[in-house]
Amino acid sequence: MKKAVIIGAGPAGLTAASELLDKTDIQPVVLEATAAIGGISQTVAYKGNRMDIGGHRFFSKDREVMDWWKKRMPVQGARSKDDILLGLNDKPLEPGGPDPEREDRVILLRHRVSRIFFLRKFFDYPISLSRGTFANMGLGRTLKAGFGYLGSVIHKRPENSLEDFYINRFGKPLYSMFFEGYTEKVWGVHPSKLGADWGSQRVKGLSVTAVLKDMLNKAFHKKEAQGDKVETSLIEQFIYPKYGPGQLWELVADEIAGKGGEVRREAEVIDVHVADGRVDSVGFRRSDGTVGREPCDWLLSTMPVKDLVAALSGIDVPEDVARIARELPYRDFITVGLCVKKLKIKNQTPIKTFGGRVPDTWIYVQERDVKVGRLQIFNNWSPYLVKDYENTLWIGLEYFCAEGDELWKMSDKDFIRMAVDELVKIDVVEREDVLDACRVKIKKAYPAYFGSYRELDKVKAFLDGIENLYCLGRNGQHRYNNMDHSMLTAMEAVRNIRDHVTGKENVWNVNTEKSYHESK
């Protein structure tokens, strides 16, 4: 039997393994360096609470992906805990679907509410041109923003950086207020140093014009069907596994094993051997320090490009390719899970919430006097992520850093103290309401778009020259993909293998070519 080794048990790797089992006679062997399943899409459990690392909205414009998710976890057919407590019945439940109060294998329908916290006030995310926005900004800032936007319409900058990209779409004042500081928090460099292609990939069609169009559609009840033409950043509903994304990916891993594939945890790839232009085996280290080797007919890699190139043996890696890969930048990620009695910030929206809590899934913290970049309110992702939903809130404080820097090296105790201090400082919590906390660190969470990234095409061309190697997913392609885009790279690669297609451009083109754009 032919064998494919897959590096990484995240969305791309597990999708590849599942697709190989369903559509070919190739046996997949997944090698995962850690004990966790799901990569950055894992769910971390702590004392009965569950934490989604980074937050994962299950939404895609690709029907194949949406069907793939729903096939494995059917959509709820009865109300969830929070809706029962509120007496709400405002979601299109699936006839005959599972009851989340009784069954675990169920995907929930969720309302998306994300806002920006700036000037100690809430602004719509994405920025809307509402009365509330203008009131919060004040007359002076509003006039500046208006004239700045008009200036950007009249005079377009050459888009040589992410800063140029944002200013062309929003004007300089709005860019300075809502993009500049937050972007620098995330990436650790000023937006003028980041490539404009990050914006074209992640923000795409979003602009003042898109916001106006969306507002008019809502005003005249002409909102486009979800999954078709609505800008992804404007989508207001998504699906979500009862116990977070890790629940789905653990289920997929079990499914793979049940169909004859393998998922080996704590198997860190240390060597990728190439002979005659093809990968013939992969060496890995187990948790006990022993080393194994797995022969293969194909290799599908989701490991960071930096690590993949360093692991190659049996092939001469050109000096410039080795240098570019070695210097590829990444941003690492730290989440503090905080269990609190209540928040100081209250619900002042028309949305009905339990206990008057804020309705947000995400809150983007634009305040420049704190390091925290984003807050997640896990109660609003799924009531089942929280051990005591009715009496506590379980929130996630997200920090962006670089492995080895000051934030990364801080002890858990010191980091948690700093995180609590920051929330107290910006009037989000009272210190005495904090009940418990934990800290989770994730390496290479975000492939970054500066430095040697600008020369990535040389590395891509070299790796594509290895006949049976496919680079998949966020880190495998050094591209800031969403979960669905990562899955699509795997689906495309499996189609190529099944249909004996030698080119790999369709795999790399996911999330770049027009048909994959959020703005169709």
C-alpha positions, 0 to 999 in steps of 0.5 A: 500500500502507498503511504503519505506522511503528513507533518502536523495534526492541525486543520490542514494535516488532518483534512489531508489525512481524512481526504486521502482515506476517503478519496484514494487508497493511500494510507496516511501517517500523521506525525504531530510534534506535540501531545495536542490535536488541532494545532492553533485550532486546539481547545485547552481545558483548565479546571472544567473551562475550555479555551479556544486559542485565537478564536475560530469562527467556523465560516467559509465561502466554500460550500465544500468546507461548510459541508465537510464540517457539518458532516462530522458535527451536525447543526443543533436542532434544539436551543442551547443553554444560553438561549434557554436561559434568555427565552430566545428562539431566534436561530434557524435550528436544523430539523431533526438536529441534535439537542446540545443540552443532551448530546455533545456531537453538535455544532452550534449556531452563533451570533458574531459580535466583535467590537473595538475598545478604544478611548475606554469606549466601544466602537463597531468592528469593522468600523461603522459610520453610525451615530455611536461611532461619531459620538465616541470619536467626538466632533474633532476626530470625526471631521478629521476622519471625514476629510482624511477619507476624502483625501484618500479617495482623491489621491491614492498612494502606491501600495508598497506597505500595509500602511499604504493599503489601509490609508488608501481604504480608510484615510490617514486619521481612521488608519491612525486611530483604528489600525496603526497601533493595533497592527504594531501590537500584533506584528511587533513592527510598524505597518509601514514595514509590513507587506501590503499583501497581508492586507489584500489577504486578510482585509481584502474587500473591506473599506469605507465603501464596503461598510457603506454598502453593508449598511445600505443592504441592512437598511433595505433588507437586502443583505446577501445570503451568508456564504456568498457575497458578504465581506467575511469581516462583516458576517454576523453568524457562524457555526461553532462546535459545542466544546470548541474547535479542538472537539471537532479535530479530536473527532477527525483524528479518531475518525482517521484512526478508525479508517486505517490511518495513523495519528502519532502524537509527540512525534517531532520531525527532525529529518526529511530525506530526499533522494532523486528529487523525491522525499523517501523517508521522514525521521522523527523523535518520540517523547522518550528521546528515541528516534524513528523513521517512516518511509513514504511515497508522498510528504504533505508538510504543515510544519513551518517552512523555516523548520522544513528547510532546516530538516532537509537532508540528501539534497543540496539546499542553495545558500540563498534558500537556506538563508531566506527560510532561516530568517523567516519571521513569525509572531508567537502567541500567549493567551491568559485564561481568566475566570471572573465573577463579572466584568465592569463593562456592561451590555449597552447594546440592543442585544439581549444577554444573560445577566447584562453581560457584554455580547462580544465574542472578540473585543479588539483592544486598541488602547496604546497604554496596555500590551493586551491585543484582544479579549475573548469572552468564551461564554459568548462563543459557547456556553458549554466552554464555561464550567459555571456559565451562570455565575462566572465569565471565562475570558481570554486575554491575547498577547502577541510576542516573539519567542524568547522576548521579555513577554515570552520569558516571563513566569506564568505568575508574573505574566498573569499578574501583568494581565490582570493589572492591564484589565484593571487599568482599562476598567474592564474588571475589578481585581477582587472579581478575579477567581482563577487564571492560567497561561498558554504559549503557542510558538509560530502562531502567525507567519509574518509578512516582513523581512525575508518573507519578501523573498519567499518565492525562491523557497517556494520554487525550490520546495516545489522542485521536490516532486512528491512534497506538498506544503499545506496550511498556515505555517506550511505555506507561510501564509496567514490563512484562515482555518478553511483556507488551510483545509482547502490547501489539503483538499487541493493537494489530495486531488492532485495526488489522486488525479496525478496532477504534477503542478502545485500552483492550485495548492499555493493559490488557495486564498490568493486567486480571485475565486478564494477571495472574501470579496468575490 
